[in-house]
Amino acid sequence: MIKTLNKKESTKILVSNYIGNLSYIYRDRPYIVPITYFYDKNNNAIIGYSAEGHKINAMRKNCNVSLGVSEVDSVNSWESVLAQGKFIEFSGSEAKAKLHIFSLGVKNLIINREHRKLDFISEFSSKSYKDDLPVVFQIKIEEITGRMRRN
């Protein structure tokens, strides 16, 4: 049976995961890329970061984005959420503060869900930024929808 999730059920999926698929538009074409994220309950926003590049340039030009998160056990047992909102970029001390919230949040999720210890953000990100701070952003959620299937 397929069921529509309410806002609380949908948000629970965002809260309990840290990998999602970011969707954005560039030159009138849709793109979807996997990202590591943290759901900031206090601001109803998704925090992420990235190096300068295609997706950051695209989101700067068109701030309407979405994040899809799915938990799939089988074809008959899954939950999926789509959070739509606006890309907002941070800089300076605000970017550092958001990146700190992100790193602690994701670290705690990994420790609690996967029962392994992490010491540094580099352990759950393949990117290295040397001396430069990455581009830190949030998606301010405007709408969240979800569906699930259980047989």
C-alpha positions as CSV (number, residue, x, y, z in Angstrom):
1,M,0.0,0.0,0.0
2,I,1.3,3.5,-0.9
3,K,0.7,6.2,1.6
4,T,1.3,9.9,1.6
5,L,3.4,11.0,4.6
6,N,2.4,14.0,6.7
7,K,4.9,16.8,7.4
8,K,6.1,15.2,10.7
9,E,6.7,11.8,9.1
10,S,8.5,13.5,6.1
11,T,10.6,15.6,8.4
12,K,11.6,12.5,10.4
13,I,13.2,11.1,7.2
14,L,15.2,14.3,6.6
15,V,16.4,14.3,10.3
16,S,17.5,10.7,10.3
17,N,19.6,10.8,7.1
18,Y,22.6,12.7,5.8
19,I,22.8,11.7,2.1
20,G,20.4,13.0,-0.4
21,N,20.0,14.0,-4.1
22,L,20.2,17.7,-4.8
23,S,18.2,18.9,-7.8
24,Y,18.9,22.2,-9.5
25,I,18.4,23.8,-12.9
26,Y,21.3,25.0,-15.1
27,R,20.7,26.4,-18.6
28,D,17.1,25.2,-18.6
29,R,18.1,21.6,-17.9
30,P,17.6,19.6,-14.6
31,Y,20.6,18.2,-12.8
32,I,20.6,15.8,-9.8
33,V,23.7,15.1,-7.7
34,P,24.2,13.3,-4.4
35,I,25.3,15.4,-1.5
36,T,26.0,15.1,2.2
37,Y,23.6,17.3,4.1
38,F,22.4,18.1,7.6
39,Y,18.8,19.0,8.5
40,D,18.7,22.0,10.8
41,K,15.5,21.6,12.8
42,N,15.8,25.1,14.4
43,N,15.7,26.8,11.0
44,N,13.7,24.3,8.9
45,A,16.6,24.2,6.5
46,I,19.1,21.8,4.9
47,I,22.8,22.7,5.4
48,G,25.3,21.7,2.8
49,Y,28.7,22.7,1.4
50,S,30.6,22.3,-1.8
51,A,33.6,23.5,-3.7
52,E,33.1,26.2,-6.3
53,G,31.8,24.6,-9.5
54,H,28.8,23.7,-11.6
55,K,26.2,23.2,-9.0
56,I,27.1,26.3,-6.9
57,N,27.1,28.4,-10.1
58,A,23.8,27.0,-11.2
59,M,22.2,27.6,-7.7
60,R,23.5,31.1,-7.7
61,K,21.7,31.8,-11.0
62,N,18.4,29.9,-10.0
63,C,17.9,29.6,-6.3
64,N,14.9,27.2,-6.6
65,V,16.2,23.7,-5.6
66,S,15.1,20.5,-4.1
67,L,16.5,17.7,-2.1
68,G,15.3,14.1,-2.4
69,V,16.0,11.6,0.4
70,S,14.9,7.9,0.2
71,E,15.1,4.9,2.5
72,V,14.7,1.8,0.4
73,D,14.6,-1.7,1.8
74,S,12.9,-3.3,-1.2
75,V,10.6,-2.6,-4.1
76,N,7.7,-3.0,-1.6
77,S,9.2,-1.3,1.4
78,W,10.4,2.3,1.0
79,E,10.0,5.9,2.1
80,S,10.8,9.0,0.0
81,V,10.8,12.7,0.7
82,L,11.2,15.7,-1.5
83,A,12.1,19.1,0.2
84,Q,11.8,22.1,-2.1
85,G,13.2,25.5,-1.2
86,K,15.6,28.3,-1.9
87,F,19.4,28.2,-2.0
88,I,21.0,30.7,0.3
89,E,24.8,31.1,0.4
90,F,26.8,32.0,3.5
91,S,30.1,33.7,3.9
92,G,32.5,34.6,6.7
93,S,31.8,33.8,10.3
94,E,28.2,32.8,9.4
95,A,29.6,30.2,7.0
96,K,31.9,28.9,9.6
97,A,29.1,28.6,12.2
98,K,26.9,26.7,9.7
99,L,29.7,24.4,8.7
100,H,30.2,23.7,12.4
101,I,26.5,22.8,12.9
102,F,26.7,20.6,9.8
103,S,29.8,18.8,10.8
104,L,28.6,18.1,14.4
105,G,25.2,17.0,13.1
106,V,26.4,14.6,10.5
107,K,29.1,13.2,12.8
108,N,26.4,12.5,15.4
109,L,24.2,10.8,12.8
110,I,27.0,8.6,11.6
111,I,28.0,7.7,15.2
112,N,24.4,6.9,16.2
113,R,23.2,5.1,13.0
114,E,26.4,3.4,11.9
115,H,28.1,2.9,15.3
116,R,31.4,4.2,14.1
117,K,33.5,7.0,15.4
118,L,34.6,10.0,13.3
119,D,37.2,12.6,14.3
120,F,37.1,15.0,11.4
121,I,34.8,16.2,8.7
122,S,37.2,14.8,6.1
123,E,36.2,11.3,7.2
124,F,32.8,11.6,5.7
125,S,33.6,13.9,2.8
126,S,35.7,13.1,-0.2
127,K,36.5,16.8,-0.8
128,S,39.5,18.6,0.6
129,Y,39.6,22.3,0.7
130,K,43.2,23.1,1.9
131,D,43.2,26.7,3.1
132,D,39.9,27.8,1.6
133,L,36.6,27.4,3.2
134,P,34.1,25.6,1.0
135,V,30.9,27.3,-0.2
136,V,28.5,26.8,2.7
137,F,24.8,27.0,1.9
138,Q,21.4,26.1,3.1
139,I,18.1,25.2,1.4
140,K,15.4,27.1,3.2
141,I,12.5,24.6,3.0
142,E,9.3,26.0,1.6
143,E,7.5,22.7,1.0
144,I,8.1,19.1,2.0
145,T,6.2,16.0,0.6
146,G,6.7,12.3,1.2
147,R,5.4,8.9,0.2
148,M,5.9,5.4,1.5
149,R,5.1,1.9,0.5
150,R,4.7,-1.1,2.8
151,N,3.1,-4.5,1.9
